[in-house]
Amino acid sequence: MSDTGKSPAGISSAGAERYSVGVIGAGTMGNVHADAWRSTGARLIGVYDIDPAAGERLATKFGIAAFPSRQALFDAVDIVDVCTPTYTHAENVVAAAQAGKHVVCEKPMALSLEECASMIRAAEQAGVRLFIAQVVRFFAEFATAKQLIDSGKIGKVGVYRSTRGGSNPGEAGPTWFTQEYRSGGVVLDLMVHDIDYARWVCGDVERVYCRRFLGANTDYALITLRFRSGAIGHIEGSWAFPAGMFRTAFDIAGDGGLLTYDSESSAPLRFRRREQAAAKGGVVVPSSPMDPADNPYLKEIQHFLSCLMSGEQFLVTAYDAMAAVQVALAARQSALTGRPVTLEPLSLGQKG
Ligand SMILES: NC(=O)c1ccc[n+]([C@@H]2O[C@H](COP(=O)([O-])OP(=O)(O)OC[C@H]3O[C@@H](n4cnc5c(N)ncnc54)[C@H](O)[C@@H]3O)[C@@H](O)[C@H]2O)c1
């Protein structure tokens, strides 16, 4: 926290100190979120993990308490940040909401629409805020591209294409990530990032088609989307890269221009306006992933806090997160049946 009262992400933290925060789940994302909370002005006071040793490790690292039970954490905090594996999200979020706590929860929201609906209902009934951490909306390149699109720079979007890939989480040993019934596999766990972003850019999805390849250390899928706007989308996701490699990229084409981004490129986000392209070439929109102000995990937590204090709607609503899960589930179904899936309207009485 700087002495101007602003976080590195530049959002005012005035008043944040009145909130106490507890993290559930002390794995990779529990550590990332705990680190972010420390820069917000809110009081990170403790962690609970089903594995006491993991809880102790995070608690020691951040100088906070390791609570012996989830209830003990609920009793001590105003905000609960759920960073547990996906198959436990619904249960943890519903319990936190019923305890009267505002909730942040990692993506993907849950494994079924029924679970998503139960989370939203629990928050609404308890009068608490629920924020699903769809972090891609807070990455500088993705946020800048969205701003350019909203300001009409590329005209009406016709084609959205993205890719996201990393190594297979199972390569390092057994993990819940490669258990389809616990993580949803590459489609739900990884591609939900781009599904959410594609919906942000192109609006609601009408129809979903998916081809998927599952093999040794390989979980690959290619999703084709038809948006209600008439736009089409191609979303590629891969858990098949060599260890340590991670790449994201997109091309978004409108009737007035093209936005391209590739995380492997040194000047990742480029904007080319059709009528200017011949004269001036590409305009590079600079962004620095190394700048602490660009840390998307801090930005999303700051955004949550800021909306909590102001009462404003979140950039990504719980319904958006549920809609992204709906598309991912439809993609998995399409991959199994070989047929396209037309989406039904979402409802909080949702089954399945
Ligand atoms: N936004 C991103 O970029 C991003 C990246 C990785 C993972 N994730 C998501 O974050 C979530 C957590 O992933 P991770 O990589 O931190 O997993 P992880 O396996 O590294 O850590 C999970 C932790 O939760 C604990 N845990 C399991 N069940 C629990 C329970 N019922 N109560 C309390 N603690 C419990 C485990 O002991 C472990 O310490 C997943 O939903 C995942 O999809 C998001």
The ligand as an SDF file (V2000), in Angstrom:
LIG
                    3D

 44 48  0  0  0  0  0  0  0  0999 V2000
   -7.3620  -17.5680  -11.9360 N   0  0  0  0  0  0  0  0  0  0  0  0
   -6.3280  -18.3370  -12.2400 C   0  0  0  0  0  0  0  0  0  0  0  0
   -5.4440  -17.9300  -12.9810 O   0  0  0  0  0  0  0  0  0  0  0  0
   -6.2510  -19.7090  -11.6200 C   0  0  0  0  0  0  0  0  0  0  0  0
   -5.0500  -20.4330  -11.6910 C   0  0  0  0  0  0  0  0  0  0  0  0
   -4.9930  -21.6710  -11.0590 C   0  0  0  0  0  0  0  0  0  0  0  0
   -6.1070  -22.1890  -10.4280 C   0  0  0  0  0  0  0  0  0  0  0  0
   -7.2760  -21.4630  -10.4040 N   0  0  0  0  0  0  0  0  0  0  0  0
   -8.4660  -21.9800   -9.7180 C   0  0  0  0  0  0  0  0  0  0  0  0
   -8.2780  -21.7580   -8.3090 O   0  0  0  0  0  0  0  0  0  0  0  0
   -8.8260  -22.8370   -7.5570 C   0  0  0  0  0  0  0  0  0  0  0  0
   -7.7340  -23.4230   -6.6750 C   0  0  0  0  0  0  0  0  0  0  0  0
   -6.6890  -23.8910   -7.5000 O   0  0  0  0  0  0  0  0  0  0  0  0
   -5.1960  -24.0690   -6.9360 P   0  0  0  0  0  0  0  0  0  0  0  0
   -4.3090  -24.1550   -8.1190 O   0  0  0  0  0  0  0  0  0  0  0  0
   -4.9120  -23.0710   -5.8770 O   0  0  0  0  0  0  0  0  0  0  0  0
   -5.3300  -25.5200   -6.2770 O   0  0  0  0  0  0  0  0  0  0  0  0
   -4.2750  -26.2280   -5.2960 P   0  0  0  0  0  0  0  0  0  0  0  0
   -4.4990  -27.6850   -5.4530 O   0  0  0  0  0  0  0  0  0  0  0  0
   -2.9140  -25.6570   -5.5070 O   0  0  0  0  0  0  0  0  0  0  0  0
   -4.7310  -25.7590   -3.8310 O   0  0  0  0  0  0  0  0  0  0  0  0
   -5.9670  -26.0780   -3.2850 C   0  0  0  0  0  0  0  0  0  0  0  0
   -5.8540  -26.0380   -1.7600 C   0  0  0  0  0  0  0  0  0  0  0  0
   -7.1690  -26.1940   -1.2270 O   0  0  0  0  0  0  0  0  0  0  0  0
   -7.1120  -27.1370   -0.1440 C   0  0  0  0  0  0  0  0  0  0  0  0
   -8.4370  -27.7360   -0.0080 N   0  0  0  0  0  0  0  0  0  0  0  0
   -8.9970  -28.7250   -0.7350 C   0  0  0  0  0  0  0  0  0  0  0  0
  -10.2670  -28.9190   -0.3520 N   0  0  0  0  0  0  0  0  0  0  0  0
  -10.5080  -28.0530    0.6560 C   0  0  0  0  0  0  0  0  0  0  0  0
  -11.6400  -27.7820    1.4570 C   0  0  0  0  0  0  0  0  0  0  0  0
  -12.7920  -28.4370    1.2780 N   0  0  0  0  0  0  0  0  0  0  0  0
  -11.5450  -26.8290    2.4070 N   0  0  0  0  0  0  0  0  0  0  0  0
  -10.3810  -26.1520    2.5970 C   0  0  0  0  0  0  0  0  0  0  0  0
   -9.2720  -26.3660    1.8610 N   0  0  0  0  0  0  0  0  0  0  0  0
   -9.3430  -27.2900    0.8870 C   0  0  0  0  0  0  0  0  0  0  0  0
   -6.0190  -28.1020   -0.5260 C   0  0  0  0  0  0  0  0  0  0  0  0
   -5.5100  -28.7650    0.6140 O   0  0  0  0  0  0  0  0  0  0  0  0
   -4.9980  -27.1630   -1.1790 C   0  0  0  0  0  0  0  0  0  0  0  0
   -4.0910  -26.6480   -0.2330 O   0  0  0  0  0  0  0  0  0  0  0  0
   -9.4100  -23.8060   -8.5940 C   0  0  0  0  0  0  0  0  0  0  0  0
  -10.7830  -23.5730   -8.7420 O   0  0  0  0  0  0  0  0  0  0  0  0
   -8.6700  -23.4670   -9.8800 C   0  0  0  0  0  0  0  0  0  0  0  0
   -9.4190  -23.7550  -11.0360 O   0  0  0  0  0  0  0  0  0  0  0  0
   -7.3490  -20.2400  -10.9760 C   0  0  0  0  0  0  0  0  0  0  0  0
  1  2  1  0
  2  3  2  0
  2  4  1  0
  4  5  1  0
  4 44  2  0
  5  6  2  0
  6  7  1  0
  7  8  2  0
  8  9  1  0
  8 44  1  0
  9 10  1  0
  9 42  1  0
 10 11  1  0
 11 12  1  0
 11 40  1  0
 12 13  1  0
 13 14  1  0
 14 15  2  0
 14 16  1  0
 14 17  1  0
 17 18  1  0
 18 19  2  0
 18 20  1  0
 18 21  1  0
 21 22  1  0
 22 23  1  0
 23 24  1  0
 23 38  1  0
 24 25  1  0
 25 26  1  0
 25 36  1  0
 26 27  1  0
 26 35  1  0
 27 28  2  0
 28 29  1  0
 29 30  1  0
 29 35  2  0
 30 31  1  0
 30 32  2  0
 32 33  1  0
 33 34  2  0
 34 35  1  0
 36 37  1  0
 36 38  1  0
 38 39  1  0
 40 41  1  0
 40 42  1  0
 42 43  1  0
M  CHG  2   8   1  16  -1
M  END
$$$$
